[in-house]
Amino acid sequence: MRFSTRVRVAVTSATTAAVALLRILRHRGSIDRPRLVAGDIAPEFTLQASDGRIYRLVDYRHRHVVVLAWFPKAFTGGCTMQCESIGARASRLRALGAVVFGANVDTPDTNRQFAEALGIDFPILSDPSHATARAYRVENASGLPSRWTFYIGLDGRILSVDTDVHVSTNGTDIERALQQLQPRTA
């Protein structure tokens, strides 16, 4: 990672933490909606990605398992580690028949810059309206998505949700989960 990228990660991390704290204090006492769980129909999405393309969940139905790895904010420390981890395993995940997306509420341009800075080759979906984050129920009190990974089966139903994502091993964890889910994804 270049020096200018490291500085941007440090500044963005600090700013994001301060803004998140203010949002949490403002939304104290909010009632959370129930989480999506295995068996639920995955909410549809049509989102622009870091590669400039538009992706729709419906385009993968009956063709590929979809992995949707939500993370809070581009150019922050944990999110950088998470995306690097997924990027290091991206070709192995594709070999398992999965289509892997990162997802956050940043703009497509920010995600393009982030993907380029990290040299990753999987698309990061942009949801600046927060509509998809709300539909997946990942938006937390800070207004940012929680770090959750969704596994969506060929039939469009959620196979599994990982709500305990470890940033440094997320790519390996996704690979392991796909191998365990394989009988259910065929």
C-alpha positions as protocol buffer text, in pm:
chain_id: "A"
residue {
  index: 1
  type: MET
  ca { x: 0 y: 0 z: 0 }
}
residue {
  index: 2
  type: ARG
  ca { x: 142 y: 340 z: -97 }
}
residue {
  index: 3
  type: PHE
  ca { x: 210 y: 608 z: 166 }
}
residue {
  index: 4
  type: SER
  ca { x: -72 y: 833 z: 37 }
}
residue {
  index: 5
  type: THR
  ca { x: -316 y: 541 z: 63 }
}
residue {
  index: 6
  type: ARG
  ca { x: -200 y: 469 z: 421 }
}
residue {
  index: 7
  type: VAL
  ca { x: -258 y: 833 z: 515 }
}
residue {
  index: 8
  type: ARG
  ca { x: -603 y: 827 z: 354 }
}
residue {
  index: 9
  type: VAL
  ca { x: -687 y: 507 z: 547 }
}
residue {
  index: 10
  type: ALA
  ca { x: -580 y: 668 z: 877 }
}
residue {
  index: 11
  type: VAL
  ca { x: -772 y: 991 z: 817 }
}
residue {
  index: 12
  type: THR
  ca { x: -1084 y: 814 z: 689 }
}
residue {
  index: 13
  type: SER
  ca { x: -1078 y: 572 z: 983 }
}
residue {
  index: 14
  type: ALA
  ca { x: -1062 y: 854 z: 1237 }
}
residue {
  index: 15
  type: THR
  ca { x: -1331 y: 1060 z: 1064 }
}
residue {
  index: 16
  type: THR
  ca { x: -1560 y: 759 z: 1025 }
}
residue {
  index: 17
  type: ALA
  ca { x: -1525 y: 669 z: 1393 }
}
residue {
  index: 18
  type: ALA
  ca { x: -1617 y: 1024 z: 1501 }
}
residue {
  index: 19
  type: VAL
  ca { x: -1919 y: 1045 z: 1268 }
}
residue {
  index: 20
  type: ALA
  ca { x: -2034 y: 697 z: 1372 }
}
residue {
  index: 21
  type: LEU
  ca { x: -2017 y: 788 z: 1740 }
}
residue {
  index: 22
  type: LEU
  ca { x: -2228 y: 1100 z: 1682 }
}
residue {
  index: 23
  type: ARG
  ca { x: -2488 y: 898 z: 1488 }
}
residue {
  index: 24
  type: ILE
  ca { x: -2502 y: 631 z: 1758 }
}
residue {
  index: 25
  type: LEU
  ca { x: -2559 y: 894 z: 2028 }
}
residue {
  index: 26
  type: ARG
  ca { x: -2832 y: 1056 z: 1818 }
}
residue {
  index: 27
  type: HIS
  ca { x: -3012 y: 723 z: 1758 }
}
residue {
  index: 28
  type: ARG
  ca { x: -2994 y: 577 z: 2108 }
}
residue {
  index: 29
  type: GLY
  ca { x: -3298 y: 368 z: 2186 }
}
residue {
  index: 30
  type: SER
  ca { x: -3380 y: 287 z: 1824 }
}
residue {
  index: 31
  type: ILE
  ca { x: -3547 y: -48 z: 1774 }
}
residue {
  index: 32
  type: ASP
  ca { x: -3361 y: -284 z: 1544 }
}
residue {
  index: 33
  type: ARG
  ca { x: -3553 y: -481 z: 1284 }
}
residue {
  index: 34
  type: PRO
  ca { x: -3512 y: -858 z: 1292 }
}
residue {
  index: 35
  type: ARG
  ca { x: -3215 y: -994 z: 1100 }
}
residue {
  index: 36
  type: LEU
  ca { x: -3244 y: -1187 z: 778 }
}
residue {
  index: 37
  type: VAL
  ca { x: -3170 y: -1555 z: 834 }
}
residue {
  index: 38
  type: ALA
  ca { x: -3111 y: -1871 z: 634 }
}
residue {
  index: 39
  type: GLY
  ca { x: -3422 y: -1954 z: 432 }
}
residue {
  index: 40
  type: ASP
  ca { x: -3532 y: -1592 z: 383 }
}
residue {
  index: 41
  type: ILE
  ca { x: -3555 y: -1464 z: 28 }
}
residue {
  index: 42
  type: ALA
  ca { x: -3260 y: -1235 z: -36 }
}
residue {
  index: 43
  type: PRO
  ca { x: -3365 y: -879 z: -116 }
}
residue {
  index: 44
  type: GLU
  ca { x: -3312 y: -787 z: -480 }
}
residue {
  index: 45
  type: PHE
  ca { x: -3056 y: -524 z: -565 }
}
residue {
  index: 46
  type: THR
  ca { x: -2946 y: -327 z: -867 }
}
residue {
  index: 47
  type: LEU
  ca { x: -2624 y: -147 z: -780 }
}
residue {
  index: 48
  type: GLN
  ca { x: -2330 y: 13 z: -957 }
}
residue {
  index: 49
  type: ALA
  ca { x: -1991 y: -135 z: -872 }
}
residue {
  index: 50
  type: SER
  ca { x: -1631 y: -28 z: -852 }
}
residue {
  index: 51
  type: ASP
  ca { x: -1571 y: -164 z: -1204 }
}
residue {
  index: 52
  type: GLY
  ca { x: -1837 y: 72 z: -1349 }
}
residue {
  index: 53
  type: ARG
  ca { x: -2086 y: -207 z: -1421 }
}
residue {
  index: 54
  type: ILE
  ca { x: -2439 y: -242 z: -1286 }
}
residue {
  index: 55
  type: TYR
  ca { x: -2510 y: -568 z: -1103 }
}
residue {
  index: 56
  type: ARG
  ca { x: -2850 y: -720 z: -1029 }
}
residue {
  index: 57
  type: LEU
  ca { x: -2903 y: -1015 z: -798 }
}
residue {
  index: 58
  type: VAL
  ca { x: -3169 y: -1160 z: -1028 }
}
residue {
  index: 59
  type: ASP
  ca { x: -2906 y: -1208 z: -1301 }
}
residue {
  index: 60
  type: TYR
  ca { x: -2740 y: -1482 z: -1094 }
}
residue {
  index: 61
  type: ARG
  ca { x: -3050 y: -1680 z: -1000 }
}
residue {
  index: 62
  type: HIS
  ca { x: -3019 y: -2049 z: -1096 }
}
residue {
  index: 63
  type: ARG
  ca { x: -2663 y: -1981 z: -1220 }
}
residue {
  index: 64
  type: HIS
  ca { x: -2433 y: -1890 z: -930 }
}
residue {
  index: 65
  type: VAL
  ca { x: -2416 y: -1869 z: -555 }
}
residue {
  index: 66
  type: VAL
  ca { x: -2373 y: -1503 z: -460 }
}
residue {
  index: 67
  type: VAL
  ca { x: -2156 y: -1389 z: -172 }
}
residue {
  index: 68
  type: LEU
  ca { x: -2235 y: -1038 z: -51 }
}
residue {
  index: 69
  type: ALA
  ca { x: -1965 y: -918 z: 191 }
}
residue {
  index: 70
  type: TRP
  ca { x: -2080 y: -594 z: 356 }
}
residue {
  index: 71
  type: PHE
  ca { x: -1824 y: -364 z: 513 }
}
residue {
  index: 72
  type: PRO
  ca { x: -1861 y: -19 z: 670 }
}
residue {
  index: 73
  type: LYS
  ca { x: -1638 y: 218 z: 472 }
}
residue {
  index: 74
  type: ALA
  ca { x: -1370 y: 220 z: 205 }
}
residue {
  index: 75
  type: PHE
  ca { x: -1025 y: 346 z: 303 }
}
residue {
  index: 76
  type: THR
  ca { x: -1055 y: 243 z: 668 }
}
residue {
  index: 77
  type: GLY
  ca { x: -820 y: 0 z: 839 }
}
residue {
  index: 78
  type: GLY
  ca { x: -1048 y: -298 z: 897 }
}
residue {
  index: 79
  type: CYS
  ca { x: -1223 y: -265 z: 564 }
}
residue {
  index: 80
  type: THR
  ca { x: -889 y: -249 z: 385 }
}
residue {
  index: 81
  type: MET
  ca { x: -778 y: -572 z: 556 }
}
residue {
  index: 82
  type: GLN
  ca { x: -1112 y: -739 z: 480 }
}
residue {
  index: 83
  type: CYS
  ca { x: -1106 y: -653 z: 109 }
}
residue {
  index: 84
  type: GLU
  ca { x: -741 y: -754 z: 76 }
}
residue {
  index: 85
  type: SER
  ca { x: -826 y: -1088 z: 237 }
}
residue {
  index: 86
  type: ILE
  ca { x: -1115 y: -1148 z: -4 }
}
residue {
  index: 87
  type: GLY
  ca { x: -906 y: -1029 z: -298 }
}
residue {
  index: 88
  type: ALA
  ca { x: -631 y: -1279 z: -213 }
}
residue {
  index: 89
  type: ARG
  ca { x: -888 y: -1561 z: -241 }
}
residue {
  index: 90
  type: ALA
  ca { x: -1106 y: -1423 z: -523 }
}
residue {
  index: 91
  type: SER
  ca { x: -992 y: -1669 z: -790 }
}
residue {
  index: 92
  type: ARG
  ca { x: -1045 y: -1966 z: -554 }
}
residue {
  index: 93
  type: LEU
  ca { x: -1394 y: -1838 z: -467 }
}
residue {
  index: 94
  type: ARG
  ca { x: -1482 y: -1811 z: -836 }
}
residue {
  index: 95
  type: ALA
  ca { x: -1349 y: -2166 z: -888 }
}
residue {
  index: 96
  type: LEU
  ca { x: -1609 y: -2279 z: -632 }
}
residue {
  index: 97
  type: GLY
  ca { x: -1877 y: -2132 z: -860 }
}
residue {
  index: 98
  type: ALA
  ca { x: -1948 y: -1824 z: -650 }
}
residue {
  index: 99
  type: VAL
  ca { x: -1985 y: -1463 z: -755 }
}
residue {
  index: 100
  type: VAL
  ca { x: -1834 y: -1247 z: -481 }
}
residue {
  index: 101
  type: PHE
  ca { x: -1921 y: -884 z: -417 }
}
residue {
  index: 102
  type: GLY
  ca { x: -1805 y: -640 z: -154 }
}
residue {
  index: 103
  type: ALA
  ca { x: -2077 y: -392 z: -59 }
}
residue {
  index: 104
  type: ASN
  ca { x: -2095 y: -63 z: 128 }
}
residue {
  index: 105
  type: VAL
  ca { x: -2270 y: 274 z: 120 }
}
residue {
  index: 106
  type: ASP
  ca { x: -1984 y: 467 z: -39 }
}
residue {
  index: 107
  type: THR
  ca { x: -2012 y: 617 z: -386 }
}
residue {
  index: 108
  type: PRO
  ca { x: -1912 y: 419 z: -695 }
}
residue {
  index: 109
  type: ASP
  ca { x: -1618 y: 658 z: -747 }
}
residue {
  index: 110
  type: THR
  ca { x: -1487 y: 607 z: -394 }
}
residue {
  index: 111
  type: ASN
  ca { x: -1516 y: 230 z: -434 }
}
residue {
  index: 112
  type: ARG
  ca { x: -1340 y: 247 z: -773 }
}
residue {
  index: 113
  type: GLN
  ca { x: -1050 y: 437 z: -615 }
}
residue {
  index: 114
  type: PHE
  ca { x: -1043 y: 192 z: -323 }
}
residue {
  index: 115
  type: ALA
  ca { x: -1039 y: -116 z: -548 }
}
residue {
  index: 116
  type: GLU
  ca { x: -765 y: 38 z: -762 }
}
residue {
  index: 117
  type: ALA
  ca { x: -554 y: 132 z: -458 }
}
residue {
  index: 118
  type: LEU
  ca { x: -578 y: -224 z: -325 }
}
residue {
  index: 119
  type: GLY
  ca { x: -548 y: -393 z: -664 }
}
residue {
  index: 120
  type: ILE
  ca { x: -848 y: -617 z: -600 }
}
residue {
  index: 121
  type: ASP
  ca { x: -1037 y: -782 z: -882 }
}
residue {
  index: 122
  type: PHE
  ca { x: -1382 y: -838 z: -734 }
}
residue {
  index: 123
  type: PRO
  ca { x: -1658 y: -575 z: -765 }
}
residue {
  index: 124
  type: ILE
  ca { x: -1752 y: -356 z: -470 }
}
residue {
  index: 125
  type: LEU
  ca { x: -2118 y: -259 z: -489 }
}
residue {
  index: 126
  type: SER
  ca { x: -2215 y: 98 z: -402 }
}
residue {
  index: 127
  type: ASP
  ca { x: -2534 y: 172 z: -210 }
}
residue {
  index: 128
  type: PRO
  ca { x: -2514 y: 547 z: -137 }
}
residue {
  index: 129
  type: SER
  ca { x: -2893 y: 563 z: -85 }
}
residue {
  index: 130
  type: HIS
  ca { x: -2863 y: 301 z: 192 }
}
residue {
  index: 131
  type: ALA
  ca { x: -3176 y: 129 z: 52 }
}
residue {
  index: 132
  type: THR
  ca { x: -3008 y: -207 z: -5 }
}
residue {
  index: 133
  type: ALA
  ca { x: -2826 y: -189 z: 329 }
}
residue {
  index: 134
  type: ARG
  ca { x: -3164 y: -135 z: 498 }
}
residue {
  index: 135
  type: ALA
  ca { x: -3322 y: -418 z: 296 }
}
residue {
  index: 136
  type: TYR
  ca { x: -3045 y: -654 z: 410 }
}
residue {
  index: 137
  type: ARG
  ca { x: -3082 y: -509 z: 761 }
}
residue {
  index: 138
  type: VAL
  ca { x: -2711 y: -439 z: 791 }
}
residue {
  index: 139
  type: GLU
  ca { x: -2740 y: -65 z: 852 }
}
residue {
  index: 140
  type: ASN
  ca { x: -2654 y: -5 z: 1216 }
}
residue {
  index: 141
  type: ALA
  ca { x: -2705 y: 292 z: 1449 }
}
residue {
  index: 142
  type: SER
  ca { x: -2394 y: 460 z: 1307 }
}
residue {
  index: 143
  type: GLY
  ca { x: -2561 y: 473 z: 963 }
}
residue {
  index: 144
  type: LEU
  ca { x: -2295 y: 240 z: 823 }
}
residue {
  index: 145
  type: PRO
  ca { x: -2333 y: -125 z: 729 }
}
residue {
  index: 146
  type: SER
  ca { x: -2236 y: -391 z: 978 }
}
residue {
  index: 147
  type: ARG
  ca { x: -1957 y: -623 z: 868 }
}
residue {
  index: 148
  type: TRP
  ca { x: -2175 y: -921 z: 766 }
}
residue {
  index: 149
  type: THR
  ca { x: -2141 y: -1172 z: 483 }
}
residue {
  index: 150
  type: PHE
  ca { x: -2446 y: -1318 z: 309 }
}
residue {
  index: 151
  type: TYR
  ca { x: -2444 y: -1642 z: 113 }
}
residue {
  index: 152
  type: ILE
  ca { x: -2729 y: -1651 z: -139 }
}
residue {
  index: 153
  type: GLY
  ca { x: -2826 y: -1976 z: -306 }
}
residue {
  index: 154
  type: LEU
  ca { x: -2923 y: -2053 z: -663 }
}
residue {
  index: 155
  type: ASP
  ca { x: -3291 y: -2017 z: -570 }
}
residue {
  index: 156
  type: GLY
  ca { x: -3240 y: -1662 z: -435 }
}
residue {
  index: 157
  type: ARG
  ca { x: -3274 y: -1768 z: -73 }
}
residue {
  index: 158
  type: ILE
  ca { x: -3020 y: -1690 z: 194 }
}
residue {
  index: 159
  type: LEU
  ca { x: -2813 y: -1998 z: 275 }
}
residue {
  index: 160
  type: SER
  ca { x: -2621 y: -1845 z: 563 }
}
residue {
  index: 161
  type: VAL
  ca { x: -2528 y: -1513 z: 724 }
}
residue {
  index: 162
  type: ASP
  ca { x: -2192 y: -1462 z: 892 }
}
residue {
  index: 163
  type: THR
  ca { x: -2227 y: -1185 z: 1150 }
}
residue {
  index: 164
  type: ASP
  ca { x: -1889 y: -1257 z: 1310 }
}
residue {
  index: 165
  type: VAL
  ca { x: -1656 y: -1155 z: 1028 }
}
residue {
  index: 166
  type: HIS
  ca { x: -1281 y: -1151 z: 1096 }
}
residue {
  index: 167
  type: VAL
  ca { x: -1120 y: -896 z: 864 }
}
residue {
  index: 168
  type: SER
  ca { x: -784 y: -1066 z: 822 }
}
residue {
  index: 169
  type: THR
  ca { x: -931 y: -1408 z: 740 }
}
residue {
  index: 170
  type: ASN
  ca { x: -1254 y: -1315 z: 563 }
}
residue {
  index: 171
  type: GLY
  ca { x: -1142 y: -1453 z: 226 }
}
residue {
  index: 172
  type: THR
  ca { x: -1043 y: -1788 z: 378 }
}
residue {
  index: 173
  type: ASP
  ca { x: -1360 y: -1794 z: 588 }
}
residue {
  index: 174
  type: ILE
  ca { x: -1574 y: -1736 z: 276 }
}
residue {
  index: 175
  type: GLU
  ca { x: -1391 y: -2018 z: 96 }
}
residue {
  index: 176
  type: ARG
  ca { x: -1449 y: -2254 z: 389 }
}
residue {
  index: 177
  type: ALA
  ca { x: -1817 y: -2157 z: 412 }
}
residue {
  index: 178
  type: LEU
  ca { x: -1868 y: -2214 z: 39 }
}
residue {
  index: 179
  type: GLN
  ca { x: -1711 y: -2559 z: 66 }
}
residue {
  index: 180
  type: GLN
  ca { x: -1943 y: -2646 z: 356 }
}
residue {
  index: 181
  type: LEU
  ca { x: -2249 y: -2508 z: 175 }
}
residue {
  index: 182
  type: GLN
  ca { x: -2164 y: -2679 z: -155 }
}
residue {
  index: 183
  type: PRO
  ca { x: -2417 y: -2964 z: -125 }
}
residue {
  index: 184
  type: ARG
  ca { x: -2690 y: -2702 z: -66 }
}
residue {
  index: 185
  type: THR
  ca { x: -2577 y: -2482 z: -357 }
}
residue {
  index: 186
  type: ALA
  ca { x: -2583 y: -2741 z: -637 }
}
